[in-house]
Structure formats: structure tokens, C-alpha cells
């Protein structure tokens, strides 16, 4: 029942988006401003996960909205407007990331040839679960920092699918990949996150080392001698 309601709500939003798109195409700029207000925070969140740079992510979102407005006539209504908008934003964010990266970094278009798109078996559930971890505000920074260690494309797939809740098909459309390729990359992202987070939490459980050293001279200087001489 809950899934049906969510699906219905999604269709209503998509229909409303389309009405605003049509109004914009008819010259109502305020309609596009409503779309900006509706998706600005979501797009900024996605861009920040891709670039890990607030200034670049803000620029990417602004450029994405500008491109969307300028090319609104290119929007094909066989897909959701939000998916189309996210695709533009991700492309702009990846362009920013290309400018950031050094020559030693791996290409954004990693080579997943030779069976790379073959979907492996599912990763079994594990704790802490990355999706649940993200929802816990006190642990959110841990996941964000860990995500930064993933390759850009794997990071983007995980963000779109597991954090932003896009479907496999929507994620495939945003990244111009096949659904099988999205599933394969998502599997790799989840596996790498599991390993990285497990390593992080195992280190946190290690007992802190107690440094034993001669601190008496320091303490002696801090205690008054009541006038006595050595």
C-alpha cells in the first residue's frame, strides 16, 4: 500500500513538473522558477557528492538550470523532467571534477570492459548499512568522507540510487548506461563502501594507546614548594 502511494505521488509530481515545463515554454518564467525552487537543494546535494567542492557544486547547479532553461525544447516527455534535470546536473558536476583532478587520477569513464557489466551476485546485508548510516545525522559525515574514496562514477551511481532513491532505470538514463551496467557499478560501490566502512569502524574499536613517559618534571614545576629550597 505504501509503495502504491509513493508511486502515485511520484506520478503527480511528474505531471505537475510537465505542466510547469509547458507553462515555461509558453513564456511564463515564474513557472521555471518554481522548478528551480523544487529541485535546487536536491541537485546541490547530488553535485556536492560528485565534486566534494561546495563552490564547484553551486556553479554546476546554476549552469545546469541555465542549460535546462535554454534547451527546454529538447526535453523529450517520454522521461521525467526531474531525471532529465539530474542528468544535466551530473554532467556539469563531472565537468567540474575533470578540472579538479590531477593527471594521476583515474579517468571518470573507467574501463569496465571484459565482463565489467556482468552483474555479480548480490552483496549480503551488513552492518552498518550505508543507506541507514546516511540517514543517521551523527554518522553522515563518516559516509560522505568514505564516499570520496570511491571512483567518481561508482560514487555517482551510489548517490543517485541509494541516497537519492532513483530507480535503476532512472539512474541508467541519467548516466547514459544500461540497467545492467548500473547494477554492476552499484554492486562495486556497495562492496567497496562496505570494506572501507568496516575498516574505519574496526579502527575505532582498537583500544587507544596509552603513552607512558616521564611527566614528573612537568608536574613538579606546577606544584608550589611553599618556600622550601632544594
N, C-alpha and C positions, 0 to 999 in steps of 0.2 A: 504494500500500500504506500509506504514511504517513498519507494523508488518511483512509483507511478506519479505521485505528487511532484517529485523533483523533476521528472521528465516533462510533466505538464507545465511546470513553472518555467523550465528552460525554453519550451516552445513559445510561451507567452512573451518572454524577454526577447527571443529571436524575432518574433513577429513585430514587437514594439521597435526593435532596432531597425527593422526593414522599413517601418513607417517613417522613422526619423531620417533614414537614408533617402527615401523618396522625397521627403519634405526639403532636405538639403539640396537635392538635385533640382528642386523647383525654386530654389533661391532663398530658402529660409535658413539663414546662417545660425540662428538660435537653436535649430534642431541639431546641428552638428555640435554645438556647444554642450547640449545635453548628452551626446555620445561621449564627448571628452570627459565630462564630469562623471559619467557612469564607469568609464574604463581607465581613467588616469592612474589611480592608485594600483590597480591590478597590473597594468603594463609596466609601471615603475618598479614594482616588486619583481616582476619577471626579468626586466632589464638589469636590475641590480644583481640578481643571481647569476646572470650571464657575464657581466663585466666586472663585478665586485668593485665598482668605482661609482660613487654617487653622482658626480658631475657628468661622467660619460653616460650613465643610465638616464639622467634627466634630459640630456641632449638627444639621446636615442629616442626617447618617448616623444619629445617635441617634434623631431624630424619625422617620426612615424605618423603622427597626427597630420602633419603638413602634407606628407606624401599621400595619405589616405584621402584627405580633402581634395588634393589636386587630381587624384586618379580615381575618384569615386565612380566615374563612368565605367571603369574597368572591373568593378566589383561584380562578380557573377553570383546571382542569387541562388545558385544551387548549393551554396555553402553558407554557414552562418557568418554574419558580419564580424562578430567577435573573433572568430577563428582567422578570418582574413586580416583583421587588425593586429592580432597577436603575431601572425606570420611577418607582417611588415616590421613590427617592433623587434622581433628576434633577429631579423636580417640586419636591422640598423645597429642593434647591440653587438652582433657578431662583427660588423664592420669596425665598431669602436674597439673591440677586443683585438682585431687584427693589427690595429695601430699601436696597441699597448704592447703586444708580445715581442719577445726578442727572437733572434734567429735560431736560438736553441730550443724554442718551444715546439711542441708537436703541432702539425697542421690541424686546423679546425675540421677539415674533411678527412678524418682518419681513414686509413685503408682497412676496410672490413671485408676485403675480398677473401677468396679461398675459404668459403664456408662461414664467413663472418656474419651473414644474415640468417644462418640456421639457428632456430630458436632452441636453446638448451633446455634442460628440464628446469622446472620452477625452483627457485630458492626457497627452502623451507622457512617457516616463520621463525623469528628470532627476537630476542630482547637485548637492548632496546630497539623497538621498531622505528624506522626512520620517520614514517608518517606521523606516528604518535609523538615521537620526540620533537618534531617540528611544532606540534600544537602546544606543547608544554613550554610556556614562555620562558621559564628559568633555564631551559636547556636549548632554546632556539639558537643561541649564538654558537653552541657547540656544533650543531648540524651545519650552520652556514659556513663556519670555518672549515669543516670537513669537506663540504661540497666543493670548496675552492680547489681542493686537491684533485678532483676529477678532471678528466679532459673536457673541454668546453661542450662538445656535442653530447657526451654522456650526461654532463651536468644539466644541460638544457632539457634533454629528454626526461630526466628525473623530475625537474622542476615543473614542467608542463603536465606530466602525467600524475605524479604522486603528490605534489604540493598544490598545484592549481586545479587539479581534478579534470583535466581534459581527457576525452576518450582516446583510445588507441588511434582511431581513425582521424580525429581532430589533430592529434599530435603529429600523425603522419602527414596530414595536409599542411600544417604549419612548417614542418621541416623538409617537405618535399621528399619524403621517404615512403617506402612501402610499409604497411602494417607489420609485416614480418621483421623488417629492419628495425622498426621502433621497439618491438618486443625484445629483439636481441640486444639492442643497446640498453634498454631498460633493465634487462637481466644483468648485464655487466655493471651498470651503475649501482644497482641494489647490492650486488655481490661485493663490489669494491667499497661501498659505504659500510657494509656490514664488517668487512675486515678492518677498515680504518677506525670505525667507532669502537669495535671490540678492542683494538689495540689501545685506543685512547682511554677507555674505561678500565682496562687491565692495569694501565699505568697509574690511574687514580687510586686503585686499590692497594698498590705497593706501599708498605709502611715507610713513613718519612725517615730519612737517615738522621740520626742524632749526632751532631758534631761535638766531639769531646775535645776540649782544648784548655790550656791554662788560662783561665779568665780571672784568676785571683788578683793579679796586679791591677786590673781594671776595677775590681770590687774594692780593693784596698784604697784606691785613690778616692773612692766615693764615700768612704766611711770616715767621719771625723775622728781625730786621735785625742780629743779632749785635752789638748795642751801638752800631751806627753811627747817626749822626744825619743827617737830611736836609740 
